[in-house]
Structures are given as C-alpha cells and as structure tokens.
Amino acid sequence: MPSIRSQIAISCAMIACASFSYAATPGYVETFESGLNGWGSNPSVITHVLTNGADGPSDPFAMIEGVDAPTELLIRASTSSNSDVTGDYTAAGITQISFELNELGIDDGLAIRIGFGSLGNFWVSNQIFDPSANTWEQYTIDLVEANFTEVFGGLGTFDAAMSNAQRIQFRLDFDAPGIMPDVGQGDFGLDNVTLIPSPASASILALGGVVIARRRRR
C-alpha cells in the first residue's frame, strides 16, 4: 500500500493536472493589484483605480463607469482573457463566488447581478446586489441552480454552464435578468472576486500545499 506521503504526492499531481485542464483556479482572488488582468467592459468604461479599494487606502480596484449618459453597465472576463476565474467550476470543486462591491458617488440604486456560462448557455443570478454609496460591501453566492436564471440559449443546463464557464459578468439588471444588461447611469467598484471551493476540495488543496488566499477586510 502506498505511504501517506506517496498518496499526498499522487493527489498533488492529480490536482496539478486537473488545474491545467479546467483552468479555473480554486481559491483564486482577483484583487486587481497588478491591473485589470483581462477584465473588460463595453459600452461602459472600466478603469483600474489605484487607491481606496476594499482593503484600504492603498488598495487598487476596478471601477465601472456609465460615463455621462445612461448605458449598459457591466464588467466581464472570459477564458481568453482570464483563465483563473473561468473554466470548469465543477471539476475545480468551486461551489461559491464571493466579491466586494461599492456604489461610487451618489446612491443611484444600482441593481448588480452576477452571471456566468457560455454564449449559448448563460445564467444570471436571481439575487440583486445593491451596495451602499461609497461603502465596500462583501457578498457571497452559492452556485446552485435555484439561485440563477438562464437568459441566453434556452437549450443548456445549469450543470453544463458550471462545467463550461467561458465568461463571468457583473452587470446591471433592475428587473428580471435578460439577455443584455439594463441601461442605467452610475458608477460602481469591484474588488476581491474569489472562487470558493467546497470544504472537501479545499482540504485536498491544502494537502497539496496550495494556499487559498483569504482577503482581510480593513
């Protein structure tokens, strides 16, 4: 029978191989410390702000702006631009996503939702996230079908979206989520987007010597 050390080594090798194949990184935290890291937005404007992020005065974050007129507000990443936050969530053991939002300036009553999936099978959260003005607030959502609505495709399943999360979005949706984000006016900040693995997956990763970053609020 293989020794415990051998079993751990085998587990680590399996995790490394699997991580390469499904790309999404369990425990990954998008802090925007080194830039936007492949996150983009169109037609709203995304800016890498160097100060006053969720972790303090010197902490960077991503700011999404509606400029001077109502526009579709969203920020997104895809497998081609950021493979740490996209990929096969199921194989990676990812069961939750946490993030921090801040409504910048005046309180416009923004209704932010999170969505993920592929062009033919995209799901948006039923829950609305409306942070207070000029205050960072942390949210966590369970990645279960009851928490999401399919808005694009019609033929896909939630399990298929979990296994093929080609893109992730934070977007404005006042009413029921639709194919496109709603048009609105206002600015919001995004920080510390975290892919949270299940406890079992986290334990395996810990045995493999993988450190799951935990962001401390200040």
C-alpha positions, 0 to 999 in steps of 0.5 A: 500500500502506498505511504501517506506521503506517496498518496499526498504526492499522487493527489498533488499531481492529480490536482496539478493536472486537473488545474491545467485542464479546467483552468479555473483556479480554486481559491483564486482572488482577483484583487486587481493589484497588478491591473485589470488582468483581462477584465473588460467592459463595453459600452461602459468604461472600466478603469483600474483605480489605484487607491481606496479599494476594499482593503484600504487606502492603498488598495487598487480596484476596478471601477465601472463607469456609465460615463455621462449618459445612461448605458449598459453597465457591466464588467466581464472576463472570459477564458481568453482573457482570464483563465483563473476565474473561468473554466470548469467550476465543477471539476475545480470543486468551486461551489461559491463566488464571493466579491466586494462591491461599492456604489461610487458617488451618489446612491443611484440604486444600482441593481448588480447581478452576477452571471456566468456560462457560455454564449449559448448557455448563460445564467444570471443570478436571481439575487440583486446586489445593491451596495451602499454609496461609497461603502465596500460591501462583501457578498457571497453566492452559492452556485446552485441552480435555484439561485440563477436564471438562464437568459441566453440559449434556452437549450443548456443546463445549469450543470453544463454552464458550471462545467463550461464557464467561458465568461463571468459578468457583473452587470446591471439588471433592475428587473428580471435578468435578460439577455443584455444588461439594463441601461442605467447611469452610475458608477460602481467598484469591484474588488476581491472576486474569489472562487470558493471551493467546497470544504472537501476540495479545499482540504485536498488543496491544502494537502497539496500545499496550495494556499487559498488566499483569504482577503482581510477586510480593513 
